[in-house]
Amino acid sequence: MSQIAHTLKTIKEAVASYDNYQDEVMILEFDHTSLDDLKSFAPLNPSRFDSVILIGVSDGEMEIQVDYITYKAGKNSLVLIMPTHITFFTKGSNNLKGWVLTISKSYITTLSFSQQQQPTVISYMQLKKNPLTAFEPYEYKSLYSSLDFVRGKMRKPTHLFYKETINIALKMFFLDLGNLYLAKREHYIAPSLSRQEELFIDFQTLLREHCKKQHDVKFYANKLCITTQYLSSILKEQSGKSASQWIQEALMIEAKGMLKSPRINVQQVADELNFPDQSTFGKFFKKHAGLSPLAFRKS
């Protein structure tokens, strides 16, 4: 079966009521009467998205297939759909009620979590292979409160720091979610990994250790004893991003973190990240951030 690709913009056009920020972040509530709208996220055909989608079930039960495995999401549960998942809905109970948070892949990267703040201490592969999590009622209520905080910020477009408040609220949501996931980590099934998945995890480890100094895909491919073409094809399949994109995003996270410190000048950031000179670093940063390092620091 062919896979249908969905963007947040096409999802937005399929539903009647929602809170939306620049077609990058969207929140909506649903019940059994709007299940047809929900199916528009992933119709009865295999579908992928360019977004991270979180579906909270507040009441009732729904069935959803993720990578062709059927999951029954009951009251106080959460389904996490990643851009690499193939997803479609099957049915929902008459008392079904819940919410959806959708964030585009490109927007997720702008949130710039530090390594210490990563909410996915439960590994990416564990979350990918365990998309459904059941919470205690008080845990689910706490997560919904965090979601409502995000929605409240989205409804204040006249705020002088509108985007910044939304970003902070989203970070808080994901940190709260990460905290809940950590409490549940013993319930996750240890994933049985394919060779490609093992290489993907090994690449991520190497990238964390060497991204500041090593910007060439060939370095990581050699470390993994595979070709650059094979490495990029694995990463594209597992995450939707090429090896070059992974390296560039890792560099941008490091650069933004250092630029936030007033004690480090732009030349020192360029040196720390192994760019040949400040000008080359500045061009790289502006290409990926849309503004110069100095402008980013002032913002």
Secondary structure as UniProt FT lines:
FT   STRAND          4..6
FT   HELIX           8..12
FT   TURN            13..14
FT   STRAND          19..21
FT   TURN            22..24
FT   STRAND          25..31
FT   HELIX           32..34
FT   HELIX           35..39
FT   TURN            40..41
FT   STRAND          47..49
FT   STRAND          51..59
FT   STRAND          62..66
FT   TURN            67..68
FT   STRAND          69..73
FT   TURN            75..76
FT   STRAND          77..81
FT   TURN            83..84
FT   STRAND          87..92
FT   TURN            94..95
FT   STRAND          97..104
FT   HELIX           105..110
FT   HELIX           115..117
FT   HELIX           124..129
FT   STRAND          132..134
FT   HELIX           137..154
FT   TURN            157..158
FT   TURN            160..161
FT   HELIX           162..183
FT   HELIX           185..187
FT   HELIX           195..210
FT   TURN            211..213
FT   HELIX           217..224
FT   HELIX           228..239
FT   HELIX           243..259
FT   TURN            262..263
FT   HELIX           266..272
FT   TURN            273..274
FT   HELIX           278..289
FT   HELIX           293..298
//
